[in-house]
């Protein structure tokens, strides 16, 4: 086993880790990335990608995008709905997208070891480096980026970062992604790719049905404490039956096996820099408390982490610049305005019903909702525009 020295070691090869690696290498930092599973590996996820993420991607990741989104359809608990078109967004297949992001990083010179789990990280105070241990090798690094996901694995615990997430922070999701012939959808009258959200399927969350090119992705997600008694998989199965009854999926379709996963559905960590170790992506809680979307926050956060490390190494600037940067860019979306919207939207079924009904009556309000979902408007701008629009919406509602 060698003990080669790297500038940066990245643990976790999802979008947050690969983005960190890609940008570290682009800035000339000697970078190594470890991913515990071999590519291509499945990652349960809806796979919606906002338009603002596109400029952050390498060429292989861009080429791996499955399709653009033709429409956004939002259902109320009583199944009233509105359709919004024209707001740019994309779908990805995570098995393909994650590997493409890793290959973009590899092309920049990153040493990637997939199928190789990190067993231990130790800080050497004598030379201020970190030792990273796997079954196959031991390496050293001046900086470490942890992109290990939401789980409280032993690396997180052993480094004293946290023992567990606070009560109420985690959501549980169940979803499946199934290859499907377009003819089966066409026979049902479905000709467009579509991001469909169903309110009322679960408390503090929603059901989703994403129609991609050659795939359908079905799932439910809700705060864990609100769904654990009912059983997430039971809720998912009922939702699938509902889609069949609505003739949105073939009644005899055999779906891929549904998988469960957790994500943070409240707010990010208060601290993301621990000496020369940085948290990115789900490990830092970079997930929207409104939609559960995380890809933009993971990928842009990886870029910010790489920039902070480069500036620290080259110019001695404080690594805390990383935390300041992500807070400025999307911190309010993940905490203040995001939590306000979450609490307002998911408080009652009546509230969900009201919001959809108002959007049905006012196309401009529906368009604002579409822009918020697609990340074109941050939550603060969305709220301000909705407040200004609301008197017009109410007048339109009273007239109809």
Residue, then its C-alpha position, 0 to 999 in steps of 0.5 A: x500500500x502506497x501513501x501518495x499525497x493528494x491535494x484533495x480527497x473526496x469521499x462519495x461519487x454522487x453529483x456533489x462529490x463528482x462536482x467537487x472533484x471536477x472543479x478541484x481538478x480544473x483548478x489544478x489541484x491533485x484530486x482523488x475520489x472514492x465511491x463505495x459502489x462501482x459505476x454504473x450504480x443506481x441511485x433512487x431519485x426522481x431525477x429532475x434537473x433545473x435549467x440553472x444547473x446546466x452551466x455547472x456541468x461537464x460535457x459528458x453530464x450534459x450529453x447524458x441528460x435524458x430529455x427536456x420537460x414539456x410540462x409541469x402538472x400539479x394536482x390538488x388533493x381532490x385531483x383538480x389540476x393545472x398544466x404549466x408549459x414553457x419553463x425549462x427543466x430536464x430529466x436525468x436517469x441517475x445511473x447514467x447521469x452520476x457516471x457521466x459526472x464522474x467521467x467528466x471529473x476523470x477527464x480533468x485528471x481526477x483519480x477515481x476509485x469506484x467500488x472502493x469504500x473508505x474505511x477510516x479517515x484520520x487527521x495527522x496533526x504533525x503535518x496537518x494532513x488526512x490519512x484515508x484508508x480503504x481495503x486496497x490503499x492508504x493515501x494522504x490528502x491536505x483537504x477532505x471533502x465528504x460527499x457521503x450522503x445523508x446517512x450518519x455513517x461511521x466516518x461522520x460519527x468518527x470525525x465528531x461531525x454528528x451522531x445523528x440528525x435532529x428529530x424531524x429533519x429526515x424525510x423518507x421516499x419510496x420510488x421506482x424507475x421503469x423502462x417503458x415503450x412510448x407506445x404504451x404511453x401513447x395508447x393512454x393519450x400521453x405524448x409529452x414528457x411531464x413532471x407531475x406532482x400530487x398533493x395530498x398523497x402524503x402529509x408534509x410531502x407529495x407523490x410524483x409521476x415523472x414521464x421521461x423519454x423511455x422511462x417513468x419514475x413514480x414515487x412518494x416522499x414525506x417527513x419520516x415522523x408523519x408517515x412511519x405509522x402508515x408505512x412508506x411502501x404502503x403509501x407508494x403502492x396506494x399511489x400506484x393504484x391511484x395512477x392506474x385508476x386515473x389511466x395515467x399508467x397501464x393497468x397491467x404494467x410491471x414496475x421496477x422494484x421500488x426502493x426506499x431512501x432518506x433525505x433531509x427535509x428541513x434545513x442544512x447543517x449549521x457548520x459545513x467546514x471542520x478545519x480542512x474537511x468540508x461537507x457537501x451535498x446531502x451530507x450537508x443537508x443541501x436539499x430543498x425543504x419545499x420540493x426535496x430537489x437537491x441536484x442543483x444545491x449538490x452540484x453548485x455546492x461542490x463547485x463552491x467547496x473546490x473554489x474555497x480549497x483552491x483559494x486557501x491553498x494558493x492565497x491563504x484565504x479562510x475555508x469558511x468562505x465556502x460556507x459564506x458562499x453557499x449561504x449567500x447563493x442558496x442558504x435562504x432557500x434551504x432554511x428561512x424562505x424554504x421553511x416558511x413555504x414548507x410550513x405554509x404549503x403542507x400544513x393542511x389539505x385545504x391549503x394545498x387545495x386552495x393553492x392549486x385552485x388559485x393557480x387553475x384560475x390564474x395562468x400567471x400564478x401557475x407560471x410562477x409556481x412552475x418557475x419556482x419548481x424549476x429553480x428559475x425563481x428562488x423562494x424569496x423572489x417567488x414569494x414576493x411575486x406571488x404577494x404582488x400577484x395575489x390581488x389580481x388572482x383573487x379578482x380573477x377567482x371571484x369573476x369565474 
